[in-house]
């Protein structure tokens, strides 16, 4: 019936107005649709408002939480310094607590968004398994850092030489990497797993270190005279430790010279300055006393028939 009236309304404008007024505007369907739309808009608005508020709170948790973590790490460093904790342990624990507290802040922010704790734990477990399989090297570095922490083959401030790698002063031992500073002021990051499974030479672990300088002299030279010249040079070195004494001896016979060895002791941090200075002063002393440092040479004799 409604369909027939609508067809007729196409030819009668007055009839169209009557249909609109009587059948549509006064219909209970319109009131229902209106109430339903308002209810849906109200619920959608409330939901979006709740999400927006939670999102803002989560962002505030992240911002404030990370700042608090930064402040706590500074306080923790001061506590470690006052307790005179081993610098190696201090850097490792500081790095560990920094990462741990930031993870807790992220966990709190996600929880504020309405994600349940059990869901987060399940996701962390699944993600941890996947990440663990893909980051086996990083986990090995963490284990290596723990080994370095307890075995202590070196400490922060030591000068070390790593086999087939680098050498330098240890600046920090982190969770994943050990940071070295080379003599030419380059920063080198070496994985802890490598450090825990290789040969490490700690050059400053002991207070004193022995210098050994090899000097070649001609076979015609007087060994006693050479020995006295070498002794006088070392005795004048400001870093020489006289209580340790000086040892000068013939080390080997070579094709073109006799190798004389000089051994004396200096403080570990004075090793290189003393060595460089002594090498220069030995050359000057030899020139002054007329002693020759030979070098490899070849004599060619031509025989004519």
C-alpha positions as a printed Julia matrix, in Angstrom:
305×3 Matrix{Float64}:
   0.0     0.0     0.0
   2.81    2.35    0.89
   4.5     1.53   -2.42
   1.3     2.35   -4.36
   0.92    5.63   -2.54
   4.53    6.54   -3.34
   3.93    5.89   -7.06
   0.89    8.05   -6.98
   2.81   10.71   -5.12
   5.09   11.2    -8.06
   2.16   12.85   -9.84
   0.64   14.59   -6.84
   2.88   16.85   -4.71
   0.16   17.36   -2.1
  -0.18   13.63   -1.66
   3.58   13.37   -1.15
   3.43   15.85    1.72
   0.6    13.88    3.33
   2.57   10.59    3.09
   5.66   12.21    4.61
   3.69   13.73    7.45
   1.44   10.78    8.31
   3.59    7.71    7.55
   7.19    8.8     8.14
   7.38   11.78   10.51
   4.79   10.29   12.9
   6.14    6.72   12.61
   7.57    5.09   15.81
  10.44    3.72   13.65
  11.89    7.19   13.38
  11.94    7.63   17.14
  13.61    4.25   17.57
  16.29    5.03   14.98
  16.88    8.4    16.56
  17.28    6.92   20.04
  19.5     4.14   18.7
  21.77    6.61   16.88
  22.11    8.82   19.93
  22.9     5.82   22.11
  25.55    4.61   19.67
  27.09    8.06   19.42
  27.1     8.34   23.2
  28.77    4.98   23.64
  31.29    5.64   20.85
  32.1     9.04   22.31
  32.53    7.58   25.77
  34.78    4.82   24.41
  36.94    7.23   22.45
  37.16    9.56   25.44
  38.24    6.69   27.67
  40.89    5.58   25.14
  42.14    9.16   24.79
  42.42    9.61   28.56
  44.23    6.29   28.96
  46.55    7.12   26.07
  47.43   10.48   27.6
  48.06    8.82   30.99
  50.23    6.14   29.32
  52.31    8.81   27.58
  52.69   10.69   30.87
  53.81    7.45   32.55
  56.45    6.96   29.86
  57.74   10.55   29.98
  57.73   10.9    33.77
  58.9     7.31   34.26
  61.93    7.69   32.0
  62.88   10.93   33.75
  62.57    9.23   37.13
  64.71    6.36   35.9
  67.36    8.83   34.77
  67.3    10.53   38.18
  67.43    7.19   40.0
  70.42    6.08   37.92
  72.27    9.28   38.85
  71.46    8.68   42.51
  72.54    5.05   42.19
  75.88    6.12   40.72
  76.47    8.47   43.66
  75.64    5.68   46.13
  78.05    3.34   44.35
  80.79    5.97   44.4
  80.33    6.64   48.12
  80.41    2.91   48.88
  83.72    2.65   46.96
  82.35   -0.14   44.82
  84.53   -1.71   42.17
  84.18    0.48   39.03
  83.73   -2.64   36.9
  80.79   -3.84   39.0
  79.42   -0.3    39.18
  79.18    0.15   35.4
  77.65   -3.3    34.9
  74.99   -2.86   37.63
  74.16    0.66   36.48
  73.55   -0.55   32.94
  71.5    -3.51   34.18
  69.22   -1.47   36.47
  68.76    1.2    33.79
  67.37   -1.34   31.32
  65.31   -3.15   33.97
  63.58    0.01   35.25
  62.79    1.2    31.73
  61.14   -2.15   30.99
  58.99   -1.74   34.12
  57.94    1.75   33.01
  56.88    0.43   29.59
  55.01   -2.41   31.33
  53.09    0.11   33.49
  52.22    2.25   30.45
  50.85   -0.74   28.52
  48.83   -1.83   31.54
  47.24    1.61   31.69
  45.89    1.09   28.16
  43.72   -1.74   29.49
  45.88   -4.7    28.54
  45.77   -7.32   31.29
  48.9    -8.3    33.18
  48.46  -11.96   32.25
  48.21  -11.0    28.58
  51.35   -8.88   28.83
  53.25  -11.69   30.57
  52.13  -14.16   27.91
  53.19  -11.78   25.15
  56.52  -11.12   26.85
  57.07  -14.87   27.19
  56.3   -15.52   23.53
  58.29  -12.52   22.38
  61.13  -13.48   24.72
  61.35  -16.92   23.18
  61.36  -15.52   19.64
  63.82  -12.77   20.51
  66.02  -15.24   22.4
  66.29  -17.46   19.34
  67.07  -14.53   17.06
  69.42  -12.77   19.48
  71.55  -15.66   20.66
  74.65  -13.51   20.2
  73.29  -10.81   22.5
  72.41  -13.36   25.18
  75.92  -14.76   24.85
  77.24  -11.23   25.37
  75.16  -10.88   28.55
  76.51  -14.19   29.84
  80.01  -13.06   28.91
  79.51   -9.83   30.85
  78.51  -11.82   33.95
  81.66  -13.97   33.55
  83.86  -10.87   33.27
  82.14   -9.39   36.3
  82.9   -12.34   38.58
  86.22  -13.56   37.16
  87.6   -10.01   36.83
  90.44  -10.5    34.34
  90.58   -6.71   34.15
  88.93   -3.66   35.69
  87.91   -0.22   34.52
  91.08    1.82   34.04
  93.33   -1.14   33.16
  95.28   -1.16   29.92
  94.7    -4.49   28.2
  95.66   -6.23   24.98
  93.07   -8.54   23.4
  94.36  -11.41   21.27
  93.92  -10.82   17.51
  91.91   -7.68   18.25
  92.6    -4.33   19.91
  94.38   -2.88   22.89
  93.56    0.12   25.0
  92.32    1.42   28.33
  89.09   -0.12   29.67
  86.48    2.61   30.02
  83.35    0.56   30.79
  82.04   -3.0    30.95
  78.41   -2.94   29.86
  75.82   -5.67   29.59
  76.66   -6.4    25.94
  79.98   -4.73   25.16
  83.29   -3.77   26.74
  84.4    -0.26   25.76
  88.1     0.45   25.18
  89.89    3.71   24.43
  92.99    3.28   22.27
  96.19    5.3    22.49
  95.12    7.41   19.51
  91.81    8.19   21.29
  89.59    5.83   19.29
  86.68    4.13   21.01
  86.45    0.38   20.42
  83.43   -1.75   21.38
  84.21   -5.46   21.82
  81.45   -8.05   22.49
  81.59   -9.53   25.99
  81.22  -13.06   24.59
  84.49  -12.58   22.68
  86.22  -11.08   25.72
  85.17  -14.03   27.89
  86.55  -16.6    25.43
  89.85  -15.15   24.3
  93.32  -14.44   25.68
  93.55  -11.08   27.45
  96.84   -9.53   28.52
  96.4    -7.08   31.38
  99.38   -4.76   31.07
  98.65   -2.56   34.09
  97.39   -5.09   36.61
 100.72   -5.01   38.46
 102.24   -1.83   39.84
 105.61   -2.29   38.12
 106.5    -3.39   34.62
 109.83   -4.49   33.19
 111.36   -2.74   30.2
 113.49   -4.77   27.81
 115.43   -2.98   25.09
 117.53   -4.87   22.54
 120.54   -3.02   21.08
 122.86   -4.42   18.4
 126.6    -3.61   18.53
 129.5    -4.59   16.32
 131.58   -7.64   17.16
 134.68   -5.42   17.45
 133.19   -3.34   20.3
 134.23   -3.82   23.93
 131.23   -5.41   25.67
 132.14   -3.97   29.09
 132.32   -0.48   27.62
 128.97   -0.94   25.89
 127.49   -2.18   29.17
 128.67    0.92   31.06
 127.25    3.27   28.46
 123.88    1.52   28.56
 123.85    1.56   32.37
 124.57    5.28   32.52
 121.68    6.01   30.14
 119.16    4.0    32.18
 120.32    5.43   35.51
 119.56    8.94   34.25
 116.0     8.03   33.22
 113.52    9.75   35.6
 111.11    6.77   35.58
 113.72    4.12   36.37
 113.1     2.3    39.7
 116.57    1.9    41.26
 115.4    -0.58   43.91
 114.71   -3.07   41.12
 118.2    -2.76   39.61
 119.41   -2.96   36.01
 120.3    -6.12   34.1
 122.5    -5.88   30.99
 123.61   -9.04   29.17
 124.42  -10.54   25.79
 121.17  -11.85   24.41
 122.25  -13.42   21.11
 124.81  -13.53   18.34
 123.47  -12.41   15.01
 124.98  -12.43   11.53
 126.1    -8.8    11.64
 125.99   -7.84   15.33
 125.86   -8.85   18.97
 122.46   -8.2    20.55
 122.76   -6.63   24.01
 119.66   -6.68   26.23
 118.84   -4.05   28.82
 116.21   -4.8    31.47
 114.96   -2.38   34.09
 111.69   -1.61   35.9
 109.29    1.33   35.79
 105.75    2.0    36.96
 103.21    0.43   34.61
 101.77    3.77   33.51
 105.31    5.01   32.68
 106.19    2.08   30.42
 105.86    3.72   27.01
 107.25    7.19   27.84
 110.31    5.58   29.44
 110.84    3.2    26.53
 110.65    5.9    23.87
 112.96    8.18   25.87
 115.52    5.42   26.5
 115.69    4.39   22.85
 116.46    7.97   21.86
 119.01    8.5    24.63
 120.83    5.23   23.83
 121.34    6.35   20.23
 122.66    9.73   21.39
 124.98    8.11   23.94
 126.35    5.66   21.34
 127.06    8.54   18.95
 128.79   10.47   21.74
 131.05    7.52   22.69
 131.74    6.41   19.15
 129.8     3.13   19.38
 128.28    1.79   16.2
 124.9     0.14   15.8
 125.41   -2.1    12.74
 122.82   -2.95   10.13
 122.48   -5.81    7.71
 124.66   -5.42    4.66
 125.99   -7.59    1.86
 129.49   -7.49    0.43
 129.84   -8.49   -3.24
 133.26   -9.72   -4.43
 133.85   -9.94   -8.19
 136.57  -12.37   -9.31
 137.95  -11.91  -12.8
 139.55  -14.87  -14.61
